[in-house]
Amino acid sequence: MKIVVLVKVIPKNIEFDKQLKRIKRSSESVINPTDFITLSAAIELKNKFGFYVDVVSMAPLSAKDVLSKLFDYGVDRVFLLSHMLFANSDVYATSNVISKFIQNFDNDYDYVFAHNFSSDGLTGVLPGEVASKLSILYISNVLQVDYESNFLVVDKLDKDEINRFRIKNKALVSFSNESKKKALPSLYYAFNPNEKTVEIFSNDVLKLDGSEVGSDGSKTIVKDIFDLRSNFQSDLITENGDKIIAEILSKEVQQ
């Protein structure tokens, strides 16, 4: 039994280039924080039921060291999909690369786990695109999963209610931020004597056409970008709080 977990490597710091309509990414990278929710669900099933856990990530070669740390969480294999042709891929082109790899090199999976969103992009589209290209069931906004009698049991949040599904066939499950569990590294896995390495797959192996990946394979047209981060500034009040607050409220009333 195998679970493939989709993980995204994101820049530690992000700035916006409004002129070029692009995100300027720092050279230092981290694992997308919400992907640890997804990883936690997979590792829990591994520890309870013996699932084999693979991680798949499309990222620059520089992400290898960051991804290698996932072995400490109990991941069995990590695959890094990286090639210069993959640069500037949007969600559609990225899904071409990931689905092609899974179909051709990791097709003995039972389930694919992902997260609804990444911290550097809130489209929430990638999991559905991958599921569509793999021709498997897609269930989003999942809170938790379990495994009973050869069925994956999924609790899905729909507005104000939780619906439970029992899945027998291959499926892609994407998790919600409402799921509170997050994976932690384990000393058991960290000190495992069997040293593991990140396996790199370039387009020399995947053999995707240039029209399917990168800028040429992308369908997204960026009209504009907005930085929604607040420029709000504050001061710490350490004394005469009542007086200062009264003065602020008085000014607000006058305005």
C-alpha positions in Angstrom: 0.0 0.0 0.0 1.4 3.4 -1.0 0.6 7.0 -0.6 2.2 9.7 -2.8 2.4 13.0 -1.0 2.8 16.2 -3.1 5.1 18.7 -1.5 5.9 22.2 -2.6 9.2 24.0 -1.9 8.6 27.7 -1.5 10.8 30.8 -1.0 11.4 31.8 2.6 10.8 35.4 1.7 8.6 36.9 -1.1 8.5 40.3 -2.7 6.2 41.6 -5.5 7.5 43.1 -8.8 4.5 45.0 -10.0 6.2 46.2 -13.1 7.0 42.6 -14.4 3.9 41.2 -12.6 5.9 38.5 -10.9 6.7 37.3 -7.5 10.4 37.8 -6.6 11.5 34.8 -4.6 14.4 34.7 -2.2 17.2 32.1 -2.8 16.6 30.5 0.6 13.8 27.9 0.5 11.5 26.0 2.9 8.9 23.3 2.7 5.4 24.8 2.3 4.2 24.9 6.0 0.7 23.5 5.3 2.2 20.5 3.5 3.2 19.2 7.0 -0.6 18.7 7.6 -0.7 16.4 4.6 2.5 14.7 5.5 1.2 14.0 9.0 -1.8 12.2 7.7 0.3 10.0 5.5 2.9 9.2 8.2 0.1 8.3 10.6 -1.3 5.8 8.2 2.2 4.4 7.7 2.7 3.9 11.4 -0.7 2.4 12.0 -1.2 0.3 8.8 2.2 0.0 7.1 1.6 2.3 4.2 4.7 3.2 2.1 5.1 7.0 1.7 6.7 8.7 -1.3 7.1 12.5 -1.6 7.0 14.1 -5.1 8.1 17.8 -5.5 8.8 19.9 -8.6 11.5 22.4 -7.7 14.9 23.7 -8.6 17.9 21.4 -7.9 18.8 23.7 -4.9 15.7 22.3 -3.1 17.4 18.9 -2.7 18.8 19.7 0.8 15.5 21.0 2.0 13.6 17.9 0.7 16.2 15.5 2.2 15.0 16.6 5.7 11.7 14.8 5.1 13.3 11.5 5.6 13.5 12.4 9.3 9.7 12.4 9.3 9.4 8.8 8.1 9.2 9.3 4.3 10.4 6.3 2.4 11.4 8.0 -0.9 11.7 11.6 -2.1 11.5 12.4 -5.8 12.6 15.9 -7.0 11.4 16.7 -10.5 13.8 19.4 -11.9 14.8 20.8 -15.2 15.4 24.2 -16.8 12.4 23.7 -19.0 10.1 23.5 -16.0 11.0 27.1 -14.9 8.1 29.5 -14.9 5.5 26.7 -15.1 2.0 27.7 -13.9 -0.4 25.3 -12.2 -1.4 23.7 -15.5 2.1 23.1 -16.7 3.2 21.9 -13.2 0.3 19.4 -13.2 1.6 18.0 -16.5 5.0 17.3 -15.0 3.7 15.8 -11.7 1.1 13.6 -13.4 3.5 12.4 -16.0 6.0 11.3 -13.3 3.4 9.5 -11.3 1.9 7.7 -14.3 5.3 6.5 -15.6 7.4 6.0 -12.5 5.3 5.8 -9.3 2.1 4.2 -10.6 1.7 1.6 -8.0 0.3 4.1 -5.5 -3.1 3.7 -3.8 -3.7 7.3 -2.9 -2.3 10.8 -3.6 -2.3 13.3 -0.7 -1.9 17.1 -1.2 -2.9 20.3 0.5 -5.5 22.7 -0.7 -3.2 25.7 -0.8 0.5 26.8 -0.7 1.7 29.9 1.1 3.1 31.5 -2.0 0.0 30.9 -4.1 -3.7 30.5 -3.0 -5.3 29.2 -6.2 -6.0 25.7 -4.7 -6.2 24.3 -8.3 -3.1 22.0 -8.6 -4.5 19.0 -6.7 -7.6 18.9 -8.9 -5.5 19.3 -12.1 -3.3 16.4 -11.1 -6.3 14.2 -10.2 -7.9 15.0 -13.6 -4.8 14.0 -15.5 -4.4 10.8 -13.5 -8.2 10.1 -14.1 -8.8 9.4 -10.4 -11.4 10.6 -7.9 -10.6 14.0 -6.2 -11.9 15.0 -2.8 -10.9 18.4 -1.4 -11.2 20.2 2.0 -10.4 17.0 4.0 -10.1 17.2 7.7 -8.7 13.7 8.5 -8.4 10.2 7.1 -8.3 6.7 8.5 -8.1 3.2 7.0 -10.7 0.5 7.7 -11.3 -2.9 5.9 -9.3 -1.9 2.8 -11.1 1.4 2.5 -9.7 4.9 3.0 -12.1 6.7 5.3 -12.2 10.4 4.6 -13.9 13.2 6.7 -14.6 16.2 4.4 -15.6 19.6 5.5 -18.6 21.0 3.5 -19.6 24.4 4.8 -20.8 23.8 8.3 -21.0 20.0 8.2 -18.6 17.1 8.0 -19.3 14.3 5.5 -17.6 10.9 5.6 -16.6 8.9 2.5 -15.2 5.4 2.2 -12.9 5.1 -0.8 -11.8 1.8 -2.3 -10.2 2.9 -5.6 -7.3 5.3 -6.3 -8.0 8.9 -5.3 -6.4 12.2 -4.7 -7.2 13.7 -1.3 -6.4 17.4 -0.5 -6.4 18.6 3.1 -7.9 21.7 4.6 -6.2 24.2 7.0 -8.9 23.2 9.5 -7.0 20.0 10.0 -4.8 20.7 13.0 -2.3 17.8 12.9 1.2 18.6 11.7 4.1 16.2 11.1 7.1 16.3 13.4 10.5 14.7 12.8 11.1 11.4 14.6 14.3 10.3 16.3 13.5 6.8 15.2 13.7 7.8 11.5 16.4 10.5 11.9 18.9 7.9 13.3 17.9 5.1 11.0 21.2 3.6 9.7 19.8 3.1 6.2 20.9 6.4 4.6 18.5 7.7 1.9 19.0 10.3 -0.8 16.6 12.4 -2.8 16.1 10.9 -6.3 16.2 13.5 -9.1 14.2 13.1 -12.3 14.9 15.6 -15.1 13.1 16.1 -18.4 15.8 13.9 -20.0 13.9 11.0 -18.3 10.3 12.4 -18.2 10.5 13.4 -21.9 7.8 16.1 -21.8 7.5 18.3 -24.8 8.5 21.9 -24.4 5.0 23.0 -25.3 3.7 21.2 -22.1 5.9 22.9 -19.5 7.4 26.2 -18.5 6.1 29.4 -20.0 5.1 27.7 -23.3 3.0 25.1 -21.5 1.3 27.6 -19.1 -2.2 28.8 -19.6 -2.3 31.5 -17.0 -2.3 35.2 -18.1 -1.4 37.6 -15.2 -3.5 40.7 -15.5 -2.2 42.3 -12.3 -0.7 41.5 -8.9 -1.6 42.9 -5.5 0.2 42.9 -2.2 -2.5 42.4 0.5 0.0 42.6 3.4 -1.0 45.4 5.7 1.3 48.5 6.2 -0.3 49.0 9.6 2.1 50.3 12.3 1.6 50.3 16.0 3.2 51.5 19.2 3.5 49.7 22.5 1.8 51.6 25.3 3.7 51.0 28.6 2.4 53.7 30.8 -0.5 56.3 31.1 -2.6 53.9 29.0 -6.0 55.4 30.0 -4.9 58.9 29.1 -3.3 58.0 25.8 -6.4 55.9 24.7 -8.7 58.8 25.7 -6.7 61.2 23.5 -6.8 58.7 20.5 -10.6 58.3 20.8 -11.0 62.1 21.1 -9.1 62.6 17.8 -11.2 59.9 16.1 -14.4 61.6 17.2 -13.2 65.0 15.9 -12.4 63.5 12.5 
